[in-house]
Amino acid sequence: METTILYASEYGKGNVLNFSTQALPPLQPGNARIQVKAAGINPIDARRMTGEFKHASMPQTFGTEFAGTIIDLNPNEQNWAINDEVLGSGGSFTHATIIDVPITNLIKKPENMDWSVAGTLAGVSQTAMTIFDEIGPVKSLLIHGASGGVGSITIQLAKERGIEVVATASEKNQEYIRSLGAIPVVYGSGLIERIKNVFPNQFDASIDMSGTEEATQTSLELVKPDGIIATIAGKQVFSNRVISIWVKRNVNNLKHVVNGIAEGKFKWTVDKTFPFSEASQAYDYILEGHTKGKIALLF
């Protein structure tokens, strides 16, 4: 059995991406073999492609979430079956036609959920839930760069918890942010005053999803002295008040968000889909910024 994998041997824009078809090794104990139907692209994938974020040797592969069908299992597996529809997480290799992933990373795909939605949820859901595990109980939250996948879910999880949310985004995504339950504010020059106009009190916490100096300085100004200032952007910051949050995989956290979307409790937007063969165009689209929700590769 063979798989076709997306990879890059150099840093750059989408034109550095290539495909490689190779034989799959024997399935290891504890893994399931998945025929991928859809996989989300996260900003970190595009930043690794350009070389802005480096944590792998060359050539590098991409993708941390997927949805698909189980096509092979070890004989002693009791909880899953061939042809089960699943979604879950993988480690920088899910942008491929067939992948092997730990069974512990899988949850069942809701029957009423489109593949493009299911394939874009694992990373953002677990990241958003990790944020609340890390910041603890708060009553007010400032989110920078909130229109993407993680921000969209974070706003809704915050509202579920009764947290008042102010969220920054581009001009074109203001109504989208409002529809999720947050008070929207346009980022850019004059941001601090615009936020004070809609929320005059200091915040209990902030979370930066954009990685800009503007976001850091705004949080330092508007978050309480004993409040939490956090980032998931993965960029170096020059303040010891800012803590970095990295996703912690937890299938129960994933189920909470997936079930909420399947039941209509949470809104979810797939901004655009691309066939796997057009992955380079999809990655370049991510680099343009201002994505609303997520981008999906379809297989």
C-alpha positions in Angstrom: 0.0 0.0 0.0 1.2 3.5 -0.9 0.6 7.0 0.4 1.2 10.4 -1.3 2.7 12.9 1.1 3.0 16.7 0.9 6.6 17.8 1.7 9.1 20.6 1.2 12.9 20.5 0.8 13.4 24.2 1.2 11.8 27.2 2.7 9.6 29.6 0.8 6.0 30.1 -0.4 3.7 27.5 -1.9 5.8 26.8 -4.8 8.3 24.9 -2.6 5.7 22.2 -1.9 5.9 18.9 -3.6 4.3 15.4 -3.5 6.0 12.1 -2.9 4.4 8.7 -3.3 6.0 6.0 -1.1 5.3 2.6 0.3 3.8 2.4 3.8 5.6 0.4 6.4 3.7 -2.4 8.3 1.1 -1.0 10.7 2.5 -0.7 14.2 0.6 -1.9 17.3 -1.6 0.8 18.8 -2.0 2.6 15.4 -4.9 2.8 12.9 -4.4 3.3 9.2 -6.6 6.1 7.8 -7.7 7.0 4.3 -7.7 10.8 4.7 -10.8 12.6 3.4 -10.0 16.1 4.6 -7.3 17.9 6.6 -7.1 21.4 8.0 -4.3 23.8 7.3 -3.2 25.8 10.3 -1.1 29.0 10.3 1.8 27.1 11.9 1.9 24.9 8.8 2.4 27.9 6.5 4.9 29.4 8.9 6.9 26.2 8.9 6.8 26.2 5.1 8.3 29.7 4.9 10.9 29.0 7.6 9.5 31.6 10.0 9.0 28.7 12.5 11.6 26.0 12.3 11.4 22.7 14.3 12.0 20.0 11.7 14.9 19.0 9.5 14.5 18.9 5.7 12.6 17.6 4.0 9.6 18.5 6.2 6.0 17.3 6.1 2.9 19.1 7.2 -0.5 18.8 8.9 -1.6 18.1 12.4 -5.3 17.3 12.0 -7.5 15.1 9.7 -10.8 13.3 9.2 -11.0 10.0 7.3 -11.9 6.4 7.2 -10.1 3.5 9.0 -8.8 1.1 6.4 -6.5 -1.1 8.5 -6.3 -2.1 12.2 -4.3 -4.6 14.2 -6.3 -7.8 14.8 -6.6 -7.4 18.5 -8.3 -3.9 18.3 -11.6 -4.0 20.1 -13.0 -0.4 20.0 -12.7 0.4 16.3 -13.5 -1.3 13.0 -12.6 -1.1 9.4 -14.7 1.7 7.6 -15.3 3.6 10.8 -15.4 7.4 10.1 -13.1 9.2 12.5 -11.2 12.5 13.1 -8.2 13.4 15.2 -4.7 14.6 15.5 -1.3 13.6 14.0 2.2 15.0 14.3 3.1 17.1 11.2 2.2 14.5 8.6 -1.6 14.5 8.1 -1.4 16.2 4.7 -1.1 12.9 3.0 -3.6 10.5 1.3 -3.1 7.7 3.9 -1.6 8.1 7.4 -1.0 5.9 10.4 -2.0 7.5 13.7 -2.3 6.4 17.4 -5.7 5.0 18.1 -5.8 7.1 21.3 -5.9 10.2 19.0 -9.2 9.2 17.4 -12.8 10.1 18.0 -15.9 9.2 16.0 -16.9 11.6 13.3 -20.6 12.7 13.8 -22.7 11.3 10.9 -24.2 14.7 10.1 -20.8 16.5 9.9 -19.3 17.3 6.5 -15.8 16.0 5.9 -14.4 19.5 5.4 -15.6 20.5 8.8 -14.5 17.3 10.6 -11.0 17.6 9.1 -10.4 21.1 10.4 -11.4 20.6 14.1 -8.8 18.6 16.0 -6.0 21.2 16.3 -8.1 24.3 17.0 -10.5 22.5 19.4 -7.7 21.2 21.6 -5.8 24.4 21.4 -8.8 26.5 22.5 -9.6 24.1 25.3 -6.0 24.2 26.4 -6.2 28.0 26.7 -9.0 27.7 29.3 -7.2 24.9 31.1 -4.1 27.2 31.4 -5.7 30.6 32.2 -8.2 29.2 34.7 -11.5 31.0 35.7 -11.7 34.5 34.4 -14.6 36.9 33.9 -13.2 39.0 31.0 -10.9 38.1 28.1 -9.2 40.1 25.4 -8.4 38.1 22.2 -6.0 39.4 19.6 -6.5 38.1 16.0 -9.7 36.2 16.7 -11.2 35.5 13.3 -9.2 32.3 12.6 -10.0 28.8 13.7 -8.7 28.9 17.2 -10.2 32.3 17.9 -13.6 31.3 16.6 -13.8 28.4 19.0 -12.2 30.3 21.9 -14.8 33.1 21.7 -17.6 30.5 21.9 -16.1 28.5 24.7 -15.6 31.7 26.6 -19.3 32.7 26.1 -20.2 29.2 27.2 -18.4 29.9 30.5 -20.0 33.3 31.0 -16.8 35.3 30.1 -17.1 38.7 28.6 -15.0 38.8 25.4 -13.5 41.6 23.4 -11.8 40.4 20.2 -9.7 42.1 17.5 -9.9 41.3 13.8 -9.7 43.0 10.4 -12.4 45.4 9.3 -14.0 42.7 7.0 -14.3 40.2 9.9 -16.1 42.5 12.5 -19.6 41.1 11.9 -18.2 37.6 12.0 -16.7 38.2 15.4 -19.9 39.8 16.6 -21.9 36.8 15.4 -19.8 34.5 17.6 -20.6 36.5 20.7 -17.7 38.8 21.2 -17.4 42.6 21.1 -15.4 43.2 17.9 -12.6 45.8 17.6 -10.5 46.6 14.5 -6.8 46.2 15.1 -4.3 48.8 14.0 -3.3 52.3 15.0 -5.4 53.6 18.0 -6.3 50.1 19.1 -6.0 50.7 22.9 -8.4 53.7 22.8 -10.9 51.7 20.7 -10.9 48.9 23.2 -11.3 51.3 26.1 -14.3 52.8 24.4 -16.1 49.5 24.3 -14.7 48.0 27.5 -13.4 50.6 30.0 -12.4 48.1 32.7 -9.1 46.2 32.8 -9.2 42.6 31.6 -8.6 39.5 33.7 -6.7 37.9 30.8 -5.6 38.2 27.2 -4.6 35.7 24.6 -2.6 36.7 21.5 -3.2 34.7 18.3 -1.6 37.2 15.9 1.9 37.4 17.2 2.2 41.2 16.8 4.0 43.8 19.0 0.8 45.7 18.9 -1.0 42.8 20.6 1.7 42.5 23.3 1.7 46.2 24.1 -2.0 46.5 24.2 -2.3 43.6 26.6 0.4 45.0 28.9 -1.7 48.2 29.0 -5.2 46.8 29.4 -4.8 43.6 31.5 -4.9 43.8 35.3 -1.4 43.7 37.0 -2.2 40.3 38.4 -3.9 39.1 35.2 -2.7 36.6 32.7 -1.2 37.6 29.3 -0.7 34.6 27.1 0.2 33.9 23.5 -0.3 30.9 21.1 1.5 32.6 18.3 4.8 30.9 18.9 6.8 34.1 18.4 9.5 35.5 20.7 8.1 38.2 23.1 10.2 40.6 25.2 8.1 40.7 28.4 8.3 38.2 31.2 4.6 38.8 31.8 3.7 36.9 28.6 3.3 33.2 28.8 3.3 30.8 25.9 0.6 28.2 25.6 1.1 25.0 23.6 -1.7 22.6 22.7 -2.2 19.6 25.0 -4.0 16.8 23.3 -7.1 15.6 25.1 -9.8 13.6 23.2 -12.4 14.6 25.8 -11.7 18.3 25.1 -11.9 17.5 21.3 -15.2 15.7 21.8 -16.7 18.7 23.7 -16.1 21.0 20.8 -17.0 18.5 18.0 -20.3 17.5 19.7 -21.1 21.2 20.2 -20.7 21.9 16.5 -22.6 18.8 15.5 -25.5 19.8 17.8 -25.5 23.4 16.5 -24.4 24.8 19.9 -21.2 26.2 18.4 -20.8 27.8 15.0 -18.0 26.7 12.6 -16.8 28.2 9.3 -14.7 26.6 6.7 -13.5 29.7 4.8 -12.4 27.8 1.7 -11.5 24.3 0.5 -8.8 23.1 -2.0 -8.2 19.7 -3.5 -5.0 18.1 -2.2 -3.4 18.6 -5.7 -3.7 22.4 -5.1 -2.0 22.4 -1.7 0.4 25.1 -2.9 -2.4 27.5 -3.6 -4.0 26.7 -0.3 -0.9 27.5 1.7 -0.4 30.8 -0.2 -4.0 31.7 0.7 -3.2 31.1 4.4 -0.2 33.4 4.1 -2.5 36.3 2.9 -4.0 36.4 6.4 -7.5 37.4 7.5 -8.9 33.9 7.2 -12.4 33.5 8.6 -12.5 30.1 10.3 -10.4 27.4 8.6 -9.0 26.2 5.3 -9.4 22.5 4.3 -7.6 20.2 1.9 -9.9 17.7 0.4 -8.7 14.2 -0.8 
